[in-house]
Every structure is written in structure tokens, then in C-alpha cells.
Amino acid sequence: MSVIRAYKLSLLLPLIVPALLAPVLPILSGLGIPFPEWLAGAVYFTVYSGIIGGIPYLVLVALLLLWARGKSEAQFRRGLVLSPLLMLPIVCVLIETVSLLRFGLDSTLSELGEVIVFYTPFVLGFGYAYVCIVLSSVWALRRAGWLDSAAPAI
């Protein structure tokens, strides 16, 4: 498999991980298996990140893939590293739009700062966690010989 294809497939990771984790806690608690509170919190936050960030992330992936046409591996990797920062305005616009439709203009403008302050750590934290997982996985797969080193432009 080419490195570029691996990077493209890795864009599914932030959608797949929350979807796989969503049924974990209900199943384990239904079986009476105790779950550490910190781990339950991490699972809930990950599922929440998929629910809240799913639509903005799809917009980001579409824009990233459109931009990536004809780009080299290094350029695509730079775009991947910048993607959590690019996700911030997309998330804020979506949340503010939903807030505007639900609560009106006065409430939306007064809460803009709160939205930015609340969601920025989550977007950057989860975003760069996924980026680190992808970059380290590609590095390990390349060292194992499972990925082609020389890849053509996308």
C-alpha cells in the first residue's frame, strides 16, 4: 500500500473510533463488569467528540481531499498536521449556527467566547491525538516494510 493511501484511509479514524467505542460502556455495564471512572470518562469524551465533531470533520476531510489533489506526501502530511487548527473555525461556525437557529441572535453572540473557550481544548486535544496516532502508525508501517517509501503525488 502506498503512504498516500494510508494517509487517506487514516482520515476515517476520528469517525471509526467513536463509533466503535459507543456500545462499549453499555455492554460492559449490562454484563456487570466494573469500569474505572477515568476510563469511562475517556470513552464518553471520545464518543462525544464523534457526535459533536462528526459533521465539521466531514467538511474538513472534504476540503483536505480537494486541496490534496496533486500534492506530495510531505505536503499532505503538513495539511494533516494543520488539520486540527483548521477544524476550529469549522466547529465554531457549526455550533454558532445551531445556536443561532435554536436560541436567536442575542444569545448566540454573547456565547461565542464561551463556545471558543470550551471547544478549543477538545478539538485540539482530540485532533492532535489522532494526528500523532496516524504519523506514528505510518512511521511504524513504513519501517516494517508494509508501506511503499516512494509514493507519487496524490
C-alpha positions in Angstrom: 0.0 0.0 0.0 1.2 3.5 -0.7 1.9 6.0 2.0 -0.6 8.4 0.4 -3.3 5.7 0.5 -2.5 5.1 4.2 -2.9 8.8 5.0 -6.2 8.9 3.1 -7.5 5.9 5.0 -6.4 7.4 8.2 -8.8 10.2 7.7 -11.6 7.7 8.7 -10.0 7.2 12.2 -11.8 10.0 14.0 -15.1 8.6 12.7 -14.5 5.0 13.3 -13.0 5.2 16.9 -16.1 6.9 18.5 -18.4 4.6 16.6 -16.6 1.5 17.9 -16.5 2.9 21.5 -20.1 3.9 21.7 -21.5 0.5 22.6 -18.6 -0.5 24.9 -19.8 1.0 28.2 -23.5 0.0 27.9 -22.4 -3.6 27.1 -19.9 -3.8 29.9 -22.2 -2.3 32.5 -25.0 -4.5 31.3 -22.8 -7.5 32.0 -21.9 -6.2 35.4 -18.2 -5.6 34.6 -16.8 -2.7 36.6 -15.2 0.0 34.7 -12.7 2.5 36.1 -14.2 6.0 36.3 -11.3 7.7 34.4 -11.6 5.2 31.6 -15.3 5.6 31.4 -14.8 9.4 31.1 -12.3 8.9 28.3 -14.7 6.7 26.4 -17.6 9.1 26.9 -15.5 12.1 25.8 -14.3 10.2 22.7 -17.9 9.3 21.8 -19.0 12.9 22.4 -16.2 14.1 20.2 -17.5 11.9 17.4 -21.1 13.2 17.9 -20.3 16.9 18.1 -17.3 16.9 15.7 -18.6 14.4 13.1 -20.2 16.8 10.7 -17.5 19.5 10.9 -14.9 16.8 10.5 -16.5 15.6 7.3 -16.4 19.1 6.0 -12.7 19.3 6.9 -11.9 15.9 5.2 -13.7 17.0 2.0 -11.7 20.3 1.9 -8.5 18.5 2.7 -9.0 15.9 0.0 -9.9 18.6 -2.5 -6.8 20.5 -1.6 -4.6 17.4 -1.7 -5.0 16.7 -5.4 -1.6 16.7 -7.0 0.2 17.3 -3.7 3.2 15.3 -2.5 3.4 13.2 0.6 5.2 15.9 2.5 2.5 18.5 1.6 -0.3 16.1 2.6 1.4 15.4 5.9 1.7 19.2 6.5 -2.0 19.5 5.8 -2.7 16.7 8.2 -0.7 18.3 10.9 -2.6 21.6 10.4 -6.0 20.0 10.2 -6.9 20.3 14.0 -6.2 24.1 13.7 -8.3 24.2 10.6 -11.1 22.3 12.4 -11.6 25.1 15.0 -13.3 27.6 12.8 -15.5 24.9 11.2 -16.6 23.7 14.6 -17.3 27.2 15.9 -19.3 28.1 12.8 -21.4 25.0 13.0 -22.1 25.3 16.8 -22.9 29.0 16.4 -25.2 28.3 13.5 -27.1 25.7 15.5 -27.2 28.1 18.5 -28.5 30.9 16.3 -31.3 28.8 14.9 -32.2 27.5 18.3 -31.8 30.5 20.6 -31.7 33.6 18.5 -29.1 36.3 17.8 -28.7 37.9 21.2 -27.9 34.6 22.9 -25.6 33.4 20.1 -23.3 36.5 20.1 -23.0 36.5 23.9 -22.0 32.9 24.0 -19.4 32.9 21.1 -16.5 33.3 23.5 -17.7 30.5 25.7 -18.0 28.2 22.7 -14.5 29.0 21.6 -13.1 28.6 25.1 -15.0 25.3 25.8 -14.4 23.5 22.4 -10.9 24.6 21.6 -9.2 22.2 24.0 -11.3 19.3 22.8 -10.8 20.0 19.1 -7.0 20.5 19.5 -6.6 17.6 22.0 -8.5 15.0 20.1 -7.2 16.3 16.7 -3.6 16.2 17.6 -4.1 12.8 19.4 -5.3 11.4 16.1 -2.6 13.1 14.1 0.1 11.6 16.5 -1.5 8.1 16.1 -1.5 8.4 12.3 2.0 9.7 12.0 3.4 7.1 14.3 1.4 4.3 12.7 2.7 5.3 9.2 6.2 5.5 10.5 5.9 2.0 12.1 4.3 0.5 9.0 6.9 2.0 6.8 9.7 0.6 9.0 8.1 -2.8 8.9 8.1 -2.6 5.1 4.3 -2.6 4.7 4.1 0.8 3.0 5.9 1.9 -0.1 8.5 4.5 0.7 8.4 6.3 -2.6 4.9 7.5 -3.4 3.7 9.6 -6.3 1.7 12.7 -5.9 -1.9 12.2 -4.8 
